[in-house]
């Protein structure tokens, strides 16, 4: 991500953990009924698919994750 401001899909596919937590644990905690009633992901998603979707959205908007904060701050999110 350092060079492009986007996550590398190749690196995401190979990842086993993020910040020391396994992808399985992060996915489980983000699903409905874990840390919140409705969850942070849909029941058919996993953390890697969410990150890839975020990449595609940010890229389609001709932004990077680094400069995404500006538009989000302006919208109140």
HTML snippet that shows the backbone in 3Dmol.js (N, CA, C, O; Angstrom):
<script src="https://3Dmol.org/build/3Dmol-min.js"></script>
<div id="view" style="width:600px;height:400px;position:relative"></div>
<script>
const pdb = `
ATOM      1  N   UNK A   1       0.823  -1.194   0.000  1.00  0.00           N
ATOM      2  CA  UNK A   1       0.000   0.000   0.000  1.00  0.00           C
ATOM      3  C   UNK A   1       0.867   1.257   0.000  1.00  0.00           C
ATOM      4  O   UNK A   1       0.415   2.316  -0.436  1.00  0.00           O
ATOM      5  N   UNK A   2       2.073   1.156   0.470  1.00  0.00           N
ATOM      6  CA  UNK A   2       2.926   2.338   0.604  1.00  0.00           C
ATOM      7  C   UNK A   2       3.102   3.091  -0.709  1.00  0.00           C
ATOM      8  O   UNK A   2       3.016   4.319  -0.728  1.00  0.00           O
ATOM      9  N   UNK A   3       3.342   2.390  -1.786  1.00  0.00           N
ATOM     10  CA  UNK A   3       3.618   3.059  -3.053  1.00  0.00           C
ATOM     11  C   UNK A   3       2.361   3.576  -3.745  1.00  0.00           C
ATOM     12  O   UNK A   3       2.354   4.693  -4.263  1.00  0.00           O
ATOM     13  N   UNK A   4       1.311   2.782  -3.757  1.00  0.00           N
ATOM     14  CA  UNK A   4       0.124   3.140  -4.545  1.00  0.00           C
ATOM     15  C   UNK A   4      -0.991   3.784  -3.733  1.00  0.00           C
ATOM     16  O   UNK A   4      -1.874   4.424  -4.304  1.00  0.00           O
ATOM     17  N   UNK A   5      -0.968   3.627  -2.415  1.00  0.00           N
ATOM     18  CA  UNK A   5      -2.078   4.112  -1.601  1.00  0.00           C
ATOM     19  C   UNK A   5      -3.268   3.167  -1.623  1.00  0.00           C
ATOM     20  O   UNK A   5      -4.316   3.472  -1.054  1.00  0.00           O
ATOM     21  N   UNK A   6      -3.113   2.022  -2.277  1.00  0.00           N
ATOM     22  CA  UNK A   6      -4.146   0.989  -2.336  1.00  0.00           C
ATOM     23  C   UNK A   6      -3.542  -0.323  -1.864  1.00  0.00           C
ATOM     24  O   UNK A   6      -2.336  -0.537  -1.987  1.00  0.00           O
ATOM     25  N   UNK A   7      -4.380  -1.205  -1.322  1.00  0.00           N
ATOM     26  CA  UNK A   7      -3.911  -2.529  -0.926  1.00  0.00           C
ATOM     27  C   UNK A   7      -3.663  -3.365  -2.176  1.00  0.00           C
ATOM     28  O   UNK A   7      -4.459  -3.321  -3.115  1.00  0.00           O
ATOM     29  N   UNK A   8      -2.600  -4.106  -2.200  1.00  0.00           N
ATOM     30  CA  UNK A   8      -2.313  -5.014  -3.295  1.00  0.00           C
ATOM     31  C   UNK A   8      -3.204  -6.241  -3.160  1.00  0.00           C
ATOM     32  O   UNK A   8      -3.182  -6.914  -2.129  1.00  0.00           O
ATOM     33  N   UNK A   9      -3.995  -6.539  -4.204  1.00  0.00           N
ATOM     34  CA  UNK A   9      -4.872  -7.709  -4.142  1.00  0.00           C
ATOM     35  C   UNK A   9      -4.039  -8.985  -4.020  1.00  0.00           C
ATOM     36  O   UNK A   9      -4.457  -9.942  -3.368  1.00  0.00           O
ATOM     37  N   UNK A  10      -2.877  -8.997  -4.639  1.00  0.00           N
ATOM     38  CA  UNK A  10      -1.988 -10.151  -4.544  1.00  0.00           C
ATOM     39  C   UNK A  10      -1.549 -10.356  -3.092  1.00  0.00           C
ATOM     40  O   UNK A  10      -1.539 -11.483  -2.597  1.00  0.00           O
ATOM     41  N   UNK A  11      -1.185  -9.262  -2.410  1.00  0.00           N
ATOM     42  CA  UNK A  11      -0.782  -9.362  -1.007  1.00  0.00           C
ATOM     43  C   UNK A  11      -1.966  -9.735  -0.126  1.00  0.00           C
ATOM     44  O   UNK A  11      -1.812 -10.508   0.819  1.00  0.00           O
ATOM     45  N   UNK A  12      -3.150  -9.195  -0.423  1.00  0.00           N
ATOM     46  CA  UNK A  12      -4.335  -9.559   0.355  1.00  0.00           C
ATOM     47  C   UNK A  12      -4.637 -11.046   0.218  1.00  0.00           C
ATOM     48  O   UNK A  12      -4.989 -11.703   1.198  1.00  0.00           O
ATOM     49  N   UNK A  13      -4.500 -11.580  -0.993  1.00  0.00           N
ATOM     50  CA  UNK A  13      -4.754 -13.007  -1.214  1.00  0.00           C
ATOM     51  C   UNK A  13      -3.782 -13.883  -0.431  1.00  0.00           C
ATOM     52  O   UNK A  13      -4.138 -14.983  -0.009  1.00  0.00           O
ATOM     53  N   UNK A  14      -2.562 -13.402  -0.237  1.00  0.00           N
ATOM     54  CA  UNK A  14      -1.539 -14.181   0.467  1.00  0.00           C
ATOM     55  C   UNK A  14      -1.546 -13.945   1.975  1.00  0.00           C
ATOM     56  O   UNK A  14      -0.927 -14.706   2.719  1.00  0.00           O
ATOM     57  N   UNK A  15      -2.227 -12.920   2.429  1.00  0.00           N
ATOM     58  CA  UNK A  15      -2.189 -12.558   3.851  1.00  0.00           C
ATOM     59  C   UNK A  15      -2.820 -13.639   4.725  1.00  0.00           C
ATOM     60  O   UNK A  15      -3.817 -14.260   4.357  1.00  0.00           O
ATOM     61  N   UNK A  16      -2.223 -13.839   5.867  1.00  0.00           N
ATOM     62  CA  UNK A  16      -2.758 -14.762   6.874  1.00  0.00           C
ATOM     63  C   UNK A  16      -3.284 -13.998   8.088  1.00  0.00           C
ATOM     64  O   UNK A  16      -4.121 -14.495   8.841  1.00  0.00           O
ATOM     65  N   UNK A  17      -2.765 -12.766   8.260  1.00  0.00           N
ATOM     66  CA  UNK A  17      -3.168 -11.964   9.416  1.00  0.00           C
ATOM     67  C   UNK A  17      -3.040 -10.484   9.081  1.00  0.00           C
ATOM     68  O   UNK A  17      -2.368 -10.097   8.126  1.00  0.00           O
ATOM     69  N   UNK A  18      -3.704  -9.671   9.893  1.00  0.00           N
ATOM     70  CA  UNK A  18      -3.611  -8.213   9.802  1.00  0.00           C
ATOM     71  C   UNK A  18      -3.429  -7.720  11.222  1.00  0.00           C
ATOM     72  O   UNK A  18      -4.207  -8.072  12.109  1.00  0.00           O
ATOM     73  N   UNK A  19      -2.424  -6.922  11.442  1.00  0.00           N
ATOM     74  CA  UNK A  19      -2.070  -6.386  12.763  1.00  0.00           C
ATOM     75  C   UNK A  19      -2.076  -7.456  13.850  1.00  0.00           C
ATOM     76  O   UNK A  19      -2.538  -7.228  14.968  1.00  0.00           O
ATOM     77  N   UNK A  20      -1.549  -8.638  13.494  1.00  0.00           N
ATOM     78  CA  UNK A  20      -1.394  -9.691  14.479  1.00  0.00           C
ATOM     79  C   UNK A  20      -2.616 -10.569  14.717  1.00  0.00           C
ATOM     80  O   UNK A  20      -2.536 -11.524  15.489  1.00  0.00           O
ATOM     81  N   UNK A  21      -3.727 -10.277  14.085  1.00  0.00           N
ATOM     82  CA  UNK A  21      -4.934 -11.122  14.228  1.00  0.00           C
ATOM     83  C   UNK A  21      -5.148 -11.896  12.942  1.00  0.00           C
ATOM     84  O   UNK A  21      -4.962 -11.364  11.848  1.00  0.00           O
ATOM     85  N   UNK A  22      -5.534 -13.143  13.077  1.00  0.00           N
ATOM     86  CA  UNK A  22      -5.767 -13.947  11.882  1.00  0.00           C
ATOM     87  C   UNK A  22      -6.960 -13.400  11.108  1.00  0.00           C
ATOM     88  O   UNK A  22      -7.868 -12.799  11.682  1.00  0.00           O
ATOM     89  N   UNK A  23      -6.942 -13.616   9.800  1.00  0.00           N
ATOM     90  CA  UNK A  23      -8.063 -13.167   8.969  1.00  0.00           C
ATOM     91  C   UNK A  23      -9.360 -13.843   9.406  1.00  0.00           C
ATOM     92  O   UNK A  23     -10.424 -13.225   9.375  1.00  0.00           O
ATOM     93  N   UNK A  24      -9.276 -15.102   9.811  1.00  0.00           N
ATOM     94  CA  UNK A  24     -10.468 -15.819  10.277  1.00  0.00           C
ATOM     95  C   UNK A  24     -11.050 -15.147  11.520  1.00  0.00           C
ATOM     96  O   UNK A  24     -12.267 -14.998  11.629  1.00  0.00           O
ATOM     97  N   UNK A  25     -10.200 -14.744  12.446  1.00  0.00           N
ATOM     98  CA  UNK A  25     -10.671 -14.078  13.668  1.00  0.00           C
ATOM     99  C   UNK A  25     -11.309 -12.725  13.344  1.00  0.00           C
ATOM    100  O   UNK A  25     -12.376 -12.398  13.863  1.00  0.00           O
ATOM    101  N   UNK A  26     -10.654 -11.948  12.490  1.00  0.00           N
ATOM    102  CA  UNK A  26     -11.197 -10.641  12.117  1.00  0.00           C
ATOM    103  C   UNK A  26     -12.552 -10.808  11.437  1.00  0.00           C
ATOM    104  O   UNK A  26     -13.492 -10.068  11.725  1.00  0.00           O
ATOM    105  N   UNK A  27     -12.648 -11.782  10.533  1.00  0.00           N
ATOM    106  CA  UNK A  27     -13.909 -12.036   9.837  1.00  0.00           C
ATOM    107  C   UNK A  27     -14.989 -12.436  10.837  1.00  0.00           C
ATOM    108  O   UNK A  27     -16.098 -11.905  10.790  1.00  0.00           O
ATOM    109  N   UNK A  28     -14.682 -13.354  11.730  1.00  0.00           N
ATOM    110  CA  UNK A  28     -15.658 -13.806  12.729  1.00  0.00           C
ATOM    111  C   UNK A  28     -16.152 -12.649  13.584  1.00  0.00           C
ATOM    112  O   UNK A  28     -17.352 -12.533  13.837  1.00  0.00           O
ATOM    113  N   UNK A  29     -15.247 -11.801  14.026  1.00  0.00           N
ATOM    114  CA  UNK A  29     -15.626 -10.659  14.877  1.00  0.00           C
ATOM    115  C   UNK A  29     -16.450  -9.622  14.125  1.00  0.00           C
ATOM    116  O   UNK A  29     -17.228  -8.888  14.734  1.00  0.00           O
ATOM    117  N   UNK A  30     -16.285  -9.554  12.803  1.00  0.00           N
ATOM    118  CA  UNK A  30     -17.004  -8.558  12.012  1.00  0.00           C
ATOM    119  C   UNK A  30     -18.370  -8.994  11.527  1.00  0.00           C
ATOM    120  O   UNK A  30     -19.124  -8.186  10.986  1.00  0.00           O
ATOM    121  N   UNK A  31     -18.699 -10.260  11.715  1.00  0.00           N
ATOM    122  CA  UNK A  31     -19.984 -10.772  11.226  1.00  0.00           C
ATOM    123  C   UNK A  31     -21.129 -10.438  12.176  1.00  0.00           C
ATOM    124  O   UNK A  31     -20.902 -10.178  13.358  1.00  0.00           O
ATOM    125  N   UNK A  32     -22.357 -10.443  11.666  1.00  0.00           N
ATOM    126  CA  UNK A  32     -23.519 -10.179  12.524  1.00  0.00           C
ATOM    127  C   UNK A  32     -23.529 -11.100  13.743  1.00  0.00           C
ATOM    128  O   UNK A  32     -23.275 -12.300  13.640  1.00  0.00           O
ATOM    129  N   UNK A  33     -23.832 -10.502  14.904  1.00  0.00           N
ATOM    130  CA  UNK A  33     -23.940 -11.255  16.143  1.00  0.00           C
ATOM    131  C   UNK A  33     -22.644 -11.410  16.913  1.00  0.00           C
ATOM    132  O   UNK A  33     -22.648 -11.996  17.996  1.00  0.00           O
ATOM    133  N   UNK A  34     -21.539 -10.907  16.393  1.00  0.00           N
ATOM    134  CA  UNK A  34     -20.265 -11.031  17.111  1.00  0.00           C
ATOM    135  C   UNK A  34     -20.052  -9.794  17.983  1.00  0.00           C
ATOM    136  O   UNK A  34     -20.493  -9.766  19.132  1.00  0.00           O
ATOM    137  N   UNK A  35     -19.383  -8.778  17.453  1.00  0.00           N
ATOM    138  CA  UNK A  35     -19.150  -7.563  18.240  1.00  0.00           C
ATOM    139  C   UNK A  35     -20.331  -6.593  18.202  1.00  0.00           C
ATOM    140  O   UNK A  35     -20.418  -5.680  19.023  1.00  0.00           O
ATOM    141  N   UNK A  36     -21.229  -6.793  17.254  1.00  0.00           N
ATOM    142  CA  UNK A  36     -22.447  -5.981  17.210  1.00  0.00           C
ATOM    143  C   UNK A  36     -23.584  -6.842  16.670  1.00  0.00           C
ATOM    144  O   UNK A  36     -23.341  -7.862  16.025  1.00  0.00           O
ATOM    145  N   UNK A  37     -24.793  -6.442  16.926  1.00  0.00           N
ATOM    146  CA  UNK A  37     -25.948  -7.225  16.484  1.00  0.00           C
ATOM    147  C   UNK A  37     -25.975  -7.359  14.972  1.00  0.00           C
ATOM    148  O   UNK A  37     -26.143  -8.462  14.451  1.00  0.00           O
ATOM    149  N   UNK A  38     -25.807  -6.234  14.252  1.00  0.00           N
ATOM    150  CA  UNK A  38     -25.901  -6.282  12.796  1.00  0.00           C
ATOM    151  C   UNK A  38     -24.566  -6.559  12.122  1.00  0.00           C
ATOM    152  O   UNK A  38     -24.535  -6.841  10.924  1.00  0.00           O
ATOM    153  N   UNK A  39     -23.460  -6.487  12.862  1.00  0.00           N
ATOM    154  CA  UNK A  39     -22.148  -6.766  12.298  1.00  0.00           C
ATOM    155  C   UNK A  39     -21.604  -5.616  11.480  1.00  0.00           C
ATOM    156  O   UNK A  39     -22.277  -4.611  11.251  1.00  0.00           O
ATOM    157  N   UNK A  40     -20.383  -5.786  11.052  1.00  0.00           N
ATOM    158  CA  UNK A  40     -19.697  -4.782  10.242  1.00  0.00           C
ATOM    159  C   UNK A  40     -19.545  -5.264   8.807  1.00  0.00           C
ATOM    160  O   UNK A  40     -19.130  -4.513   7.925  1.00  0.00           O
ATOM    161  N   UNK A  41     -19.892  -6.541   8.587  1.00  0.00           N
ATOM    162  CA  UNK A  41     -19.839  -7.158   7.265  1.00  0.00           C
ATOM    163  C   UNK A  41     -21.111  -7.973   7.093  1.00  0.00           C
ATOM    164  O   UNK A  41     -21.758  -8.355   8.069  1.00  0.00           O
ATOM    165  N   UNK A  42     -21.455  -8.228   5.857  1.00  0.00           N
ATOM    166  CA  UNK A  42     -22.594  -9.100   5.580  1.00  0.00           C
ATOM    167  C   UNK A  42     -22.192 -10.547   5.891  1.00  0.00           C
ATOM    168  O   UNK A  42     -21.007 -10.880   5.907  1.00  0.00           O
ATOM    169  N   UNK A  43     -23.169 -11.379   6.132  1.00  0.00           N
ATOM    170  CA  UNK A  43     -22.905 -12.770   6.499  1.00  0.00           C
ATOM    171  C   UNK A  43     -22.108 -13.522   5.433  1.00  0.00           C
ATOM    172  O   UNK A  43     -21.423 -14.496   5.746  1.00  0.00           O
ATOM    173  N   UNK A  44     -22.192 -13.077   4.181  1.00  0.00           N
ATOM    174  CA  UNK A  44     -21.470 -13.774   3.105  1.00  0.00           C
ATOM    175  C   UNK A  44     -20.145 -13.098   2.733  1.00  0.00           C
ATOM    176  O   UNK A  44     -19.569 -13.413   1.692  1.00  0.00           O
ATOM    177  N   UNK A  45     -19.655 -12.174   3.568  1.00  0.00           N
ATOM    178  CA  UNK A  45     -18.396 -11.484   3.298  1.00  0.00           C
ATOM    179  C   UNK A  45     -17.298 -11.989   4.227  1.00  0.00           C
ATOM    180  O   UNK A  45     -17.571 -12.613   5.253  1.00  0.00           O
ATOM    181  N   UNK A  46     -16.062 -11.710   3.855  1.00  0.00           N
ATOM    182  CA  UNK A  46     -14.922 -11.891   4.750  1.00  0.00           C
ATOM    183  C   UNK A  46     -14.087 -10.624   4.667  1.00  0.00           C
ATOM    184  O   UNK A  46     -14.301  -9.793   3.785  1.00  0.00           O
ATOM    185  N   UNK A  47     -13.145 -10.473   5.574  1.00  0.00           N
ATOM    186  CA  UNK A  47     -12.394  -9.224   5.652  1.00  0.00           C
ATOM    187  C   UNK A  47     -11.628  -8.939   4.357  1.00  0.00           C
ATOM    188  O   UNK A  47     -11.516  -7.779   3.960  1.00  0.00           O
ATOM    189  N   UNK A  48     -11.102  -9.962   3.696  1.00  0.00           N
ATOM    190  CA  UNK A  48     -10.353  -9.737   2.460  1.00  0.00           C
ATOM    191  C   UNK A  48     -11.284  -9.231   1.359  1.00  0.00           C
ATOM    192  O   UNK A  48     -10.914  -8.322   0.616  1.00  0.00           O
ATOM    193  N   UNK A  49     -12.478  -9.798   1.240  1.00  0.00           N
ATOM    194  CA  UNK A  49     -13.402  -9.322   0.203  1.00  0.00           C
ATOM    195  C   UNK A  49     -13.826  -7.882   0.464  1.00  0.00           C
ATOM    196  O   UNK A  49     -14.029  -7.114  -0.477  1.00  0.00           O
ATOM    197  N   UNK A  50     -13.961  -7.515   1.730  1.00  0.00           N
ATOM    198  CA  UNK A  50     -14.313  -6.127   2.073  1.00  0.00           C
ATOM    199  C   UNK A  50     -13.177  -5.184   1.705  1.00  0.00           C
ATOM    200  O   UNK A  50     -13.420  -4.122   1.133  1.00  0.00           O
ATOM    201  N   UNK A  51     -11.941  -5.555   2.023  1.00  0.00           N
ATOM    202  CA  UNK A  51     -10.797  -4.712   1.669  1.00  0.00           C
ATOM    203  C   UNK A  51     -10.649  -4.579   0.157  1.00  0.00           C
ATOM    204  O   UNK A  51     -10.332  -3.498  -0.340  1.00  0.00           O
ATOM    205  N   UNK A  52     -10.872  -5.658  -0.571  1.00  0.00           N
ATOM    206  CA  UNK A  52     -10.805  -5.588  -2.033  1.00  0.00           C
ATOM    207  C   UNK A  52     -11.908  -4.674  -2.574  1.00  0.00           C
ATOM    208  O   UNK A  52     -11.663  -3.891  -3.492  1.00  0.00           O
ATOM    209  N   UNK A  53     -13.114  -4.767  -2.016  1.00  0.00           N
ATOM    210  CA  UNK A  53     -14.199  -3.885  -2.441  1.00  0.00           C
ATOM    211  C   UNK A  53     -13.892  -2.428  -2.143  1.00  0.00           C
ATOM    212  O   UNK A  53     -14.178  -1.548  -2.954  1.00  0.00           O
ATOM    213  N   UNK A  54     -13.303  -2.172  -0.969  1.00  0.00           N
ATOM    214  CA  UNK A  54     -12.888  -0.812  -0.625  1.00  0.00           C
ATOM    215  C   UNK A  54     -11.874  -0.291  -1.631  1.00  0.00           C
ATOM    216  O   UNK A  54     -11.968   0.849  -2.086  1.00  0.00           O
ATOM    217  N   UNK A  55     -10.901  -1.132  -1.976  1.00  0.00           N
ATOM    218  CA  UNK A  55      -9.894  -0.744  -2.980  1.00  0.00           C
ATOM    219  C   UNK A  55     -10.554  -0.334  -4.280  1.00  0.00           C
ATOM    220  O   UNK A  55     -10.224   0.703  -4.854  1.00  0.00           O
ATOM    221  N   UNK A  56     -11.485  -1.148  -4.741  1.00  0.00           N
ATOM    222  CA  UNK A  56     -12.141  -0.877  -6.029  1.00  0.00           C
ATOM    223  C   UNK A  56     -12.923   0.428  -5.978  1.00  0.00           C
ATOM    224  O   UNK A  56     -12.898   1.202  -6.935  1.00  0.00           O
ATOM    225  N   UNK A  57     -13.614   0.679  -4.879  1.00  0.00           N
ATOM    226  CA  UNK A  57     -14.376   1.926  -4.735  1.00  0.00           C
ATOM    227  C   UNK A  57     -13.445   3.129  -4.718  1.00  0.00           C
ATOM    228  O   UNK A  57     -13.659   4.098  -5.447  1.00  0.00           O
ATOM    229  N   UNK A  58     -12.418   3.065  -3.890  1.00  0.00           N
ATOM    230  CA  UNK A  58     -11.466   4.179  -3.781  1.00  0.00           C
ATOM    231  C   UNK A  58     -10.796   4.432  -5.130  1.00  0.00           C
ATOM    232  O   UNK A  58     -10.649   5.582  -5.545  1.00  0.00           O
ATOM    233  N   UNK A  59     -10.393   3.369  -5.809  1.00  0.00           N
ATOM    234  CA  UNK A  59      -9.750   3.492  -7.111  1.00  0.00           C
ATOM    235  C   UNK A  59     -10.702   4.086  -8.153  1.00  0.00           C
ATOM    236  O   UNK A  59     -10.304   4.943  -8.941  1.00  0.00           O
ATOM    237  N   UNK A  60     -11.952   3.633  -8.155  1.00  0.00           N
ATOM    238  CA  UNK A  60     -12.945   4.149  -9.109  1.00  0.00           C
ATOM    239  C   UNK A  60     -13.190   5.644  -8.903  1.00  0.00           C
ATOM    240  O   UNK A  60     -13.528   6.360  -9.845  1.00  0.00           O
ATOM    241  N   UNK A  61     -13.018   6.104  -7.674  1.00  0.00           N
ATOM    242  CA  UNK A  61     -13.202   7.527  -7.364  1.00  0.00           C
ATOM    243  C   UNK A  61     -11.917   8.314  -7.620  1.00  0.00           C
ATOM    244  O   UNK A  61     -11.838   9.507  -7.328  1.00  0.00           O
ATOM    245  N   UNK A  62     -10.900   7.620  -8.177  1.00  0.00           N
ATOM    246  CA  UNK A  62      -9.592   8.212  -8.457  1.00  0.00           C
ATOM    247  C   UNK A  62      -8.952   8.806  -7.198  1.00  0.00           C
ATOM    248  O   UNK A  62      -8.361   9.885  -7.220  1.00  0.00           O
ATOM    249  N   UNK A  63      -9.095   8.051  -6.096  1.00  0.00           N
ATOM    250  CA  UNK A  63      -8.502   8.433  -4.825  1.00  0.00           C
ATOM    251  C   UNK A  63      -7.557   7.329  -4.373  1.00  0.00           C
ATOM    252  O   UNK A  63      -7.425   6.300  -5.036  1.00  0.00           O
ATOM    253  N   UNK A  64      -6.910   7.550  -3.252  1.00  0.00           N
ATOM    254  CA  UNK A  64      -6.158   6.520  -2.554  1.00  0.00           C
ATOM    255  C   UNK A  64      -6.709   6.467  -1.137  1.00  0.00           C
ATOM    256  O   UNK A  64      -7.477   7.342  -0.736  1.00  0.00           O
ATOM    257  N   UNK A  65      -6.328   5.458  -0.385  1.00  0.00           N
ATOM    258  CA  UNK A  65      -6.785   5.389   1.009  1.00  0.00           C
ATOM    259  C   UNK A  65      -6.261   6.582   1.804  1.00  0.00           C
ATOM    260  O   UNK A  65      -6.915   7.053   2.735  1.00  0.00           O
ATOM    261  N   UNK A  66      -5.078   7.064   1.431  1.00  0.00           N
ATOM    262  CA  UNK A  66      -4.508   8.209   2.150  1.00  0.00           C
ATOM    263  C   UNK A  66      -5.318   9.481   1.951  1.00  0.00           C
ATOM    264  O   UNK A  66      -5.532  10.233   2.902  1.00  0.00           O
ATOM    265  N   UNK A  67      -5.770   9.730   0.724  1.00  0.00           N
ATOM    266  CA  UNK A  67      -6.489  10.988   0.498  1.00  0.00           C
ATOM    267  C   UNK A  67      -8.006  10.817   0.552  1.00  0.00           C
ATOM    268  O   UNK A  67      -8.741  11.752   0.234  1.00  0.00           O
ATOM    269  N   UNK A  68      -8.477   9.653   0.945  1.00  0.00           N
ATOM    270  CA  UNK A  68      -9.919   9.382   1.095  1.00  0.00           C
ATOM    271  C   UNK A  68     -10.515  10.197   2.236  1.00  0.00           C
ATOM    272  O   UNK A  68     -11.689  10.563   2.180  1.00  0.00           O
ATOM    273  N   UNK A  69      -9.737  10.484   3.260  1.00  0.00           N
ATOM    274  CA  UNK A  69     -10.239  11.167   4.462  1.00  0.00           C
ATOM    275  C   UNK A  69     -10.904  12.505   4.128  1.00  0.00           C
ATOM    276  O   UNK A  69     -11.913  12.864   4.734  1.00  0.00           O
ATOM    277  N   UNK A  70     -10.350  13.228   3.182  1.00  0.00           N
ATOM    278  CA  UNK A  70     -10.921  14.544   2.825  1.00  0.00           C
ATOM    279  C   UNK A  70     -12.378  14.445   2.399  1.00  0.00           C
ATOM    280  O   UNK A  70     -13.227  15.106   2.998  1.00  0.00           O
ATOM    281  N   UNK A  71     -12.701  13.642   1.383  1.00  0.00           N
ATOM    282  CA  UNK A  71     -14.107  13.516   0.968  1.00  0.00           C
ATOM    283  C   UNK A  71     -15.000  12.971   2.086  1.00  0.00           C
ATOM    284  O   UNK A  71     -16.148  13.394   2.225  1.00  0.00           O
ATOM    285  N   UNK A  72     -14.474  12.031   2.885  1.00  0.00           N
ATOM    286  CA  UNK A  72     -15.285  11.473   3.974  1.00  0.00           C
ATOM    287  C   UNK A  72     -15.574  12.531   5.024  1.00  0.00           C
ATOM    288  O   UNK A  72     -16.687  12.601   5.545  1.00  0.00           O
ATOM    289  N   UNK A  73     -14.583  13.357   5.340  1.00  0.00           N
ATOM    290  CA  UNK A  73     -14.769  14.406   6.343  1.00  0.00           C
ATOM    291  C   UNK A  73     -15.790  15.421   5.867  1.00  0.00           C
ATOM    292  O   UNK A  73     -16.584  15.926   6.660  1.00  0.00           O
ATOM    293  N   UNK A  74     -15.775  15.723   4.581  1.00  0.00           N
ATOM    294  CA  UNK A  74     -16.718  16.708   4.048  1.00  0.00           C
ATOM    295  C   UNK A  74     -18.150  16.200   4.071  1.00  0.00           C
ATOM    296  O   UNK A  74     -19.091  16.984   4.194  1.00  0.00           O
ATOM    297  N   UNK A  75     -18.317  14.873   3.951  1.00  0.00           N
ATOM    298  CA  UNK A  75     -19.672  14.321   3.932  1.00  0.00           C
ATOM    299  C   UNK A  75     -20.210  14.064   5.327  1.00  0.00           C
ATOM    300  O   UNK A  75     -21.381  13.719   5.489  1.00  0.00           O
ATOM    301  N   UNK A  76     -19.356  14.230   6.348  1.00  0.00           N
ATOM    302  CA  UNK A  76     -19.801  14.029   7.716  1.00  0.00           C
ATOM    303  C   UNK A  76     -19.670  12.603   8.183  1.00  0.00           C
ATOM    304  O   UNK A  76     -20.163  12.265   9.259  1.00  0.00           O
ATOM    305  N   UNK A  77     -19.004  11.734   7.391  1.00  0.00           N
ATOM    306  CA  UNK A  77     -18.835  10.342   7.814  1.00  0.00           C
ATOM    307  C   UNK A  77     -17.476  10.094   8.386  1.00  0.00           C
ATOM    308  O   UNK A  77     -17.171   8.972   8.789  1.00  0.00           O
TER     309      UNK A  77
END
`;
const viewer = $3Dmol.createViewer("view");
viewer.addModel(pdb, "pdb");
viewer.setStyle({}, {cartoon: {color: "spectrum"}});
viewer.zoomTo();
viewer.render();
</script>
